[in-house]
């Protein structure tokens, strides 16, 4: 699986659901997860992934999502 395919396959999944192979290919990528609020318990799933936070913001906007409702973090290696 290529890194591009791993990116596509990761959207909508929890980071914990990524396989070791996917996690290795995506190490160093930024992901966007919806921010928890007491009024809203979001699913912990990846909504955007990219080489930078800017890439994630663009992906969220292209999907009609508000980037202000998301936290961004960098994926580390699986272990």
N, CA, C and O atoms as CSV, one atom per row, in Angstrom:
chain,resi,resn,atom,element,x,y,z
A,1,UNK,N,N,0.847,-1.169,0.000
A,1,UNK,CA,C,0.000,0.000,0.000
A,1,UNK,C,C,0.896,1.237,0.000
A,1,UNK,O,O,1.856,1.320,0.767
A,2,UNK,N,N,0.577,2.182,-0.857
A,2,UNK,CA,C,1.351,3.419,-0.917
A,2,UNK,C,C,0.863,4.382,0.161
A,2,UNK,O,O,-0.200,4.184,0.748
A,3,UNK,N,N,1.649,5.423,0.413
A,3,UNK,CA,C,1.268,6.424,1.406
A,3,UNK,C,C,-0.027,7.120,1.001
A,3,UNK,O,O,-0.862,7.415,1.856
A,4,UNK,N,N,-0.205,7.386,-0.296
A,4,UNK,CA,C,-1.434,8.040,-0.767
A,4,UNK,C,C,-2.648,7.164,-0.507
A,4,UNK,O,O,-3.690,7.662,-0.081
A,5,UNK,N,N,-2.529,5.882,-0.754
A,5,UNK,CA,C,-3.638,4.965,-0.486
A,5,UNK,C,C,-3.889,4.850,1.006
A,5,UNK,O,O,-5.038,4.747,1.436
A,6,UNK,N,N,-2.826,4.867,1.802
A,6,UNK,CA,C,-2.972,4.813,3.263
A,6,UNK,C,C,-3.702,6.052,3.761
A,6,UNK,O,O,-4.522,5.959,4.674
A,7,UNK,N,N,-3.413,7.223,3.169
A,7,UNK,CA,C,-4.121,8.454,3.543
A,7,UNK,C,C,-5.608,8.318,3.249
A,7,UNK,O,O,-6.443,8.597,4.110
A,8,UNK,N,N,-5.938,7.889,2.037
A,8,UNK,CA,C,-7.334,7.741,1.643
A,8,UNK,C,C,-8.056,6.737,2.538
A,8,UNK,O,O,-9.206,6.957,2.918
A,9,UNK,N,N,-7.389,5.643,2.872
A,9,UNK,CA,C,-8.006,4.593,3.676
A,9,UNK,C,C,-8.172,5.001,5.132
A,9,UNK,O,O,-8.968,4.395,5.849
A,10,UNK,N,N,-7.433,6.021,5.589
A,10,UNK,CA,C,-7.489,6.401,7.003
A,10,UNK,C,C,-8.632,7.354,7.328
A,10,UNK,O,O,-9.048,7.432,8.484
A,11,UNK,N,N,-9.150,8.079,6.344
A,11,UNK,CA,C,-10.230,9.031,6.596
A,11,UNK,C,C,-11.453,8.279,7.117
A,11,UNK,O,O,-11.888,7.286,6.534
A,12,UNK,N,N,-11.994,8.776,8.224
A,12,UNK,CA,C,-13.175,8.167,8.824
A,12,UNK,C,C,-12.875,7.068,9.828
A,12,UNK,O,O,-13.796,6.478,10.393
A,13,UNK,N,N,-11.603,6.788,10.057
A,13,UNK,CA,C,-11.217,5.741,11.009
A,13,UNK,C,C,-10.517,6.355,12.209
A,13,UNK,O,O,-9.912,7.422,12.111
A,14,UNK,N,N,-10.603,5.675,13.335
A,14,UNK,CA,C,-9.882,6.107,14.533
A,14,UNK,C,C,-8.396,5.828,14.336
A,14,UNK,O,O,-8.042,4.830,13.710
A,15,UNK,N,N,-7.519,6.688,14.856
A,15,UNK,CA,C,-6.080,6.434,14.721
A,15,UNK,C,C,-5.681,5.052,15.254
A,15,UNK,O,O,-4.761,4.419,14.737
A,16,UNK,N,N,-6.386,4.597,16.292
A,16,UNK,CA,C,-6.075,3.296,16.884
A,16,UNK,C,C,-6.422,2.127,15.960
A,16,UNK,O,O,-5.950,1.010,16.173
A,17,UNK,N,N,-7.240,2.374,14.938
A,17,UNK,CA,C,-7.638,1.326,14.007
A,17,UNK,C,C,-6.660,1.158,12.848
A,17,UNK,O,O,-6.795,0.221,12.061
A,18,UNK,N,N,-5.686,2.042,12.732
A,18,UNK,CA,C,-4.723,1.931,11.644
A,18,UNK,C,C,-3.858,0.693,11.851
A,18,UNK,O,O,-3.469,0.376,12.975
A,19,UNK,N,N,-3.564,0.002,10.761
A,19,UNK,CA,C,-2.674,-1.152,10.849
A,19,UNK,C,C,-1.240,-0.670,11.055
A,19,UNK,O,O,-0.944,0.510,10.866
A,20,UNK,N,N,-0.361,-1.578,11.440
A,20,UNK,CA,C,1.046,-1.194,11.603
A,20,UNK,C,C,1.618,-0.653,10.304
A,20,UNK,O,O,2.350,0.336,10.312
A,21,UNK,N,N,1.291,-1.295,9.187
A,21,UNK,CA,C,1.777,-0.851,7.881
A,21,UNK,C,C,1.272,0.566,7.577
A,21,UNK,O,O,2.047,1.418,7.143
A,22,UNK,N,N,-0.021,0.817,7.805
A,22,UNK,CA,C,-0.569,2.150,7.567
A,22,UNK,C,C,0.103,3.174,8.479
A,22,UNK,O,O,0.455,4.268,8.039
A,23,UNK,N,N,0.277,2.820,9.731
A,23,UNK,CA,C,0.876,3.747,10.694
A,23,UNK,C,C,2.315,4.091,10.301
A,23,UNK,O,O,2.737,5.240,10.427
A,24,UNK,N,N,3.063,3.096,9.826
A,24,UNK,CA,C,4.433,3.366,9.365
A,24,UNK,C,C,4.422,4.321,8.182
A,24,UNK,O,O,5.215,5.262,8.131
A,25,UNK,N,N,3.529,4.083,7.235
A,25,UNK,CA,C,3.474,4.923,6.035
A,25,UNK,C,C,3.014,6.351,6.352
A,25,UNK,O,O,3.378,7.292,5.646
A,26,UNK,N,N,2.218,6.509,7.406
A,26,UNK,CA,C,1.665,7.816,7.741
A,26,UNK,C,C,2.430,8.540,8.852
A,26,UNK,O,O,2.053,9.647,9.236
A,27,UNK,N,N,3.490,7.934,9.367
A,27,UNK,CA,C,4.286,8.576,10.418
A,27,UNK,C,C,4.775,9.944,9.933
A,27,UNK,O,O,5.340,10.070,8.847
A,28,UNK,N,N,4.546,10.955,10.759
A,28,UNK,CA,C,4.953,12.314,10.415
A,28,UNK,C,C,3.859,13.134,9.762
A,28,UNK,O,O,4.011,14.347,9.615
A,29,UNK,N,N,2.764,12.511,9.366
A,29,UNK,CA,C,1.646,13.225,8.761
A,29,UNK,C,C,0.810,13.885,9.856
A,29,UNK,O,O,0.760,13.398,10.985
A,30,UNK,N,N,0.163,14.984,9.518
A,30,UNK,CA,C,-0.756,15.644,10.440
A,30,UNK,C,C,-2.148,15.086,10.232
A,30,UNK,O,O,-2.549,14.801,9.104
A,31,UNK,N,N,-2.897,14.929,11.339
A,31,UNK,CA,C,-4.276,14.473,11.259
A,31,UNK,C,C,-5.170,15.478,11.969
A,31,UNK,O,O,-4.717,16.204,12.854
A,32,UNK,N,N,-6.439,15.519,11.580
A,32,UNK,CA,C,-7.440,16.376,12.220
A,32,UNK,C,C,-8.487,15.483,12.861
A,32,UNK,O,O,-9.075,14.622,12.207
A,33,UNK,N,N,-8.714,15.702,14.161
A,33,UNK,CA,C,-9.738,14.994,14.920
A,33,UNK,C,C,-10.668,16.038,15.511
A,33,UNK,O,O,-10.212,17.087,15.966
A,34,UNK,N,N,-11.977,15.763,15.511
A,34,UNK,CA,C,-12.933,16.716,16.066
A,34,UNK,C,C,-12.665,16.923,17.555
A,34,UNK,O,O,-12.378,15.970,18.280
A,35,UNK,N,N,-12.759,18.167,18.000
A,35,UNK,CA,C,-12.514,18.529,19.397
A,35,UNK,C,C,-13.695,18.090,20.258
A,35,UNK,O,O,-14.855,18.259,19.881
A,36,UNK,N,N,-13.381,17.529,21.410
A,36,UNK,CA,C,-14.408,17.152,22.374
A,36,UNK,C,C,-14.948,18.391,23.071
A,36,UNK,O,O,-14.185,19.269,23.472
A,37,UNK,N,N,-16.256,18.458,23.211
A,37,UNK,CA,C,-16.902,19.471,24.039
A,37,UNK,C,C,-17.925,18.744,24.911
A,37,UNK,O,O,-18.421,17.690,24.512
A,38,UNK,N,N,-18.253,19.276,26.083
A,38,UNK,CA,C,-19.238,18.602,26.943
A,38,UNK,C,C,-20.600,18.401,26.258
A,38,UNK,O,O,-21.311,17.440,26.553
A,39,UNK,N,N,-20.950,19.296,25.361
A,39,UNK,CA,C,-22.233,19.181,24.669
A,39,UNK,C,C,-22.177,18.202,23.502
A,39,UNK,O,O,-23.213,17.819,22.958
A,40,UNK,N,N,-20.998,17.808,23.126
A,40,UNK,CA,C,-20.831,17.022,21.905
A,40,UNK,C,C,-19.719,16.004,22.106
A,40,UNK,O,O,-18.569,16.387,22.319
A,41,UNK,N,N,-20.033,14.737,22.042
A,41,UNK,CA,C,-19.028,13.681,22.179
A,41,UNK,C,C,-18.722,13.135,20.784
A,41,UNK,O,O,-19.388,12.212,20.316
A,42,UNK,N,N,-17.718,13.706,20.126
A,42,UNK,CA,C,-17.432,13.272,18.750
A,42,UNK,C,C,-16.784,11.885,18.719
A,42,UNK,O,O,-16.174,11.442,19.693
A,43,UNK,N,N,-16.929,11.231,17.600
A,43,UNK,CA,C,-16.194,9.993,17.374
A,43,UNK,C,C,-14.737,10.363,17.161
A,43,UNK,O,O,-14.449,11.392,16.549
A,44,UNK,N,N,-13.826,9.561,17.642
A,44,UNK,CA,C,-12.396,9.840,17.465
A,44,UNK,C,C,-11.968,9.268,16.124
A,44,UNK,O,O,-11.325,8.220,16.064
A,45,UNK,N,N,-12.321,9.950,15.065
A,45,UNK,CA,C,-11.921,9.470,13.753
A,45,UNK,C,C,-11.206,10.573,12.989
A,45,UNK,O,O,-11.441,11.766,13.185
A,46,UNK,N,N,-10.341,10.125,12.128
A,46,UNK,CA,C,-9.545,11.042,11.311
A,46,UNK,C,C,-10.458,11.653,10.247
A,46,UNK,O,O,-11.085,10.934,9.470
A,47,UNK,N,N,-10.524,12.968,10.221
A,47,UNK,CA,C,-11.354,13.669,9.237
A,47,UNK,C,C,-10.519,14.312,8.138
A,47,UNK,O,O,-11.042,14.667,7.082
A,48,UNK,N,N,-9.214,14.463,8.388
A,48,UNK,CA,C,-8.310,15.015,7.373
A,48,UNK,C,C,-6.901,14.551,7.706
A,48,UNK,O,O,-6.562,14.316,8.866
A,49,UNK,N,N,-6.091,14.424,6.666
A,49,UNK,CA,C,-4.695,14.032,6.855
A,49,UNK,C,C,-3.859,14.700,5.773
A,49,UNK,O,O,-4.273,14.777,4.617
A,50,UNK,N,N,-2.674,15.185,6.157
A,50,UNK,CA,C,-1.830,15.850,5.176
A,50,UNK,C,C,-0.427,16.083,5.685
A,50,UNK,O,O,-0.106,15.768,6.831
A,51,UNK,N,N,0.404,16.636,4.824
A,51,UNK,CA,C,1.806,16.914,5.154
A,51,UNK,C,C,1.948,18.084,6.122
A,51,UNK,O,O,2.979,18.231,6.780
A,52,UNK,N,N,0.908,18.918,6.208
A,52,UNK,CA,C,0.952,20.086,7.087
A,52,UNK,C,C,-0.440,20.342,7.646
A,52,UNK,O,O,-1.427,19.768,7.184
A,53,UNK,N,N,-0.502,21.211,8.645
A,53,UNK,CA,C,-1.804,21.596,9.186
A,53,UNK,C,C,-2.611,22.314,8.110
A,53,UNK,O,O,-3.826,22.140,8.019
A,54,UNK,N,N,-1.935,23.115,7.301
A,54,UNK,CA,C,-2.611,23.803,6.193
A,54,UNK,C,C,-3.281,22.836,5.244
A,54,UNK,O,O,-4.392,23.090,4.780
A,55,UNK,N,N,-2.612,21.712,4.946
A,55,UNK,CA,C,-3.220,20.689,4.093
A,55,UNK,C,C,-4.490,20.135,4.736
A,55,UNK,O,O,-5.498,19.919,4.064
A,56,UNK,N,N,-4.425,19.907,6.052
A,56,UNK,CA,C,-5.600,19.400,6.772
A,56,UNK,C,C,-6.747,20.409,6.728
A,56,UNK,O,O,-7.900,20.039,6.506
A,57,UNK,N,N,-6.422,21.688,6.940
A,57,UNK,CA,C,-7.443,22.738,6.912
A,57,UNK,C,C,-8.104,22.782,5.543
A,57,UNK,O,O,-9.329,22.866,5.452
A,58,UNK,N,N,-7.316,22.728,4.480
A,58,UNK,CA,C,-7.873,22.747,3.127
A,58,UNK,C,C,-8.776,21.537,2.888
A,58,UNK,O,O,-9.842,21.665,2.285
A,59,UNK,N,N,-8.353,20.365,3.358
A,59,UNK,CA,C,-9.155,19.166,3.179
A,59,UNK,C,C,-10.483,19.291,3.937
A,59,UNK,O,O,-11.536,18.938,3.406
A,60,UNK,N,N,-10.433,19.792,5.174
A,60,UNK,CA,C,-11.659,19.968,5.953
A,60,UNK,C,C,-12.610,20.933,5.251
A,60,UNK,O,O,-13.801,20.650,5.125
A,61,UNK,N,N,-12.088,22.070,4.793
A,61,UNK,CA,C,-12.919,23.064,4.108
A,61,UNK,C,C,-13.528,22.489,2.834
A,61,UNK,O,O,-14.684,22.770,2.515
A,62,UNK,N,N,-12.759,21.688,2.108
A,62,UNK,CA,C,-13.273,21.108,0.864
A,62,UNK,C,C,-14.410,20.121,1.138
A,62,UNK,O,O,-15.233,19.850,0.264
A,63,UNK,N,N,-14.444,19.592,2.358
A,63,UNK,CA,C,-15.513,18.667,2.757
A,63,UNK,C,C,-16.650,19.387,3.470
A,63,UNK,O,O,-17.580,18.748,3.960
A,64,UNK,N,N,-16.578,20.730,3.530
A,64,UNK,CA,C,-17.628,21.514,4.158
A,64,UNK,C,C,-17.588,21.494,5.680
A,64,UNK,O,O,-18.602,21.753,6.327
A,65,UNK,N,N,-16.424,21.188,6.262
A,65,UNK,CA,C,-16.268,21.131,7.714
A,65,UNK,C,C,-15.537,22.373,8.213
A,65,UNK,O,O,-14.694,22.924,7.505
A,66,UNK,N,N,-15.854,22.814,9.425
A,66,UNK,CA,C,-15.249,23.995,10.032
A,66,UNK,C,C,-13.954,23.605,10.741
A,66,UNK,O,O,-14.010,22.900,11.749
A,67,UNK,N,N,-12.790,24.036,10.252
A,67,UNK,CA,C,-11.513,23.673,10.867
A,67,UNK,C,C,-11.393,24.103,12.334
A,67,UNK,O,O,-10.603,23.518,13.074
A,68,UNK,N,N,-12.152,25.104,12.768
A,68,UNK,CA,C,-12.091,25.564,14.154
A,68,UNK,C,C,-12.613,24.503,15.128
A,68,UNK,O,O,-12.358,24.591,16.329
A,69,UNK,N,N,-13.332,23.514,14.629
A,69,UNK,CA,C,-13.886,22.451,15.482
A,69,UNK,C,C,-12.970,21.232,15.571
A,69,UNK,O,O,-13.377,20.182,16.068
A,70,UNK,N,N,-11.729,21.374,15.088
A,70,UNK,CA,C,-10.826,20.231,15.025
A,70,UNK,C,C,-9.499,20.532,15.711
A,70,UNK,O,O,-9.038,21.672,15.754
A,71,UNK,N,N,-8.907,19.477,16.242
A,71,UNK,CA,C,-7.547,19.566,16.774
A,71,UNK,C,C,-6.629,18.866,15.783
A,71,UNK,O,O,-7.032,17.928,15.094
A,72,UNK,N,N,-5.400,19.332,15.723
A,72,UNK,CA,C,-4.442,18.800,14.769
A,72,UNK,C,C,-3.261,18.209,15.538
A,72,UNK,O,O,-2.750,18.813,16.482
A,73,UNK,N,N,-2.854,17.055,15.129
A,73,UNK,CA,C,-1.687,16.435,15.759
A,73,UNK,C,C,-0.906,15.661,14.711
A,73,UNK,O,O,-1.422,15.311,13.649
A,74,UNK,N,N,0.336,15.409,15.037
A,74,UNK,CA,C,1.216,14.685,14.125
A,74,UNK,C,C,1.266,13.232,14.548
A,74,UNK,O,O,1.462,12.922,15.724
A,75,UNK,N,N,1.086,12.338,13.580
A,75,UNK,CA,C,1.147,10.902,13.872
A,75,UNK,C,C,2.592,10.473,14.108
A,75,UNK,O,O,3.483,10.773,13.312
A,76,UNK,N,N,2.800,9.784,15.186
A,76,UNK,CA,C,4.110,9.228,15.481
A,76,UNK,C,C,4.176,7.790,15.026
A,76,UNK,O,O,3.190,7.251,14.525
A,77,UNK,N,N,5.311,7.170,15.191
A,77,UNK,CA,C,5.432,5.762,14.824
A,77,UNK,C,C,4.548,4.897,15.727
A,77,UNK,O,O,4.188,5.322,16.825
A,78,UNK,N,N,4.199,3.699,15.278
A,78,UNK,CA,C,3.271,2.871,16.056
A,78,UNK,C,C,3.825,2.393,17.390
A,78,UNK,O,O,3.057,2.015,18.274
A,79,UNK,N,N,5.117,2.404,17.547
A,79,UNK,CA,C,5.709,1.952,18.814
A,79,UNK,C,C,7.027,2.639,19.034
A,79,UNK,O,O,7.688,2.398,20.044
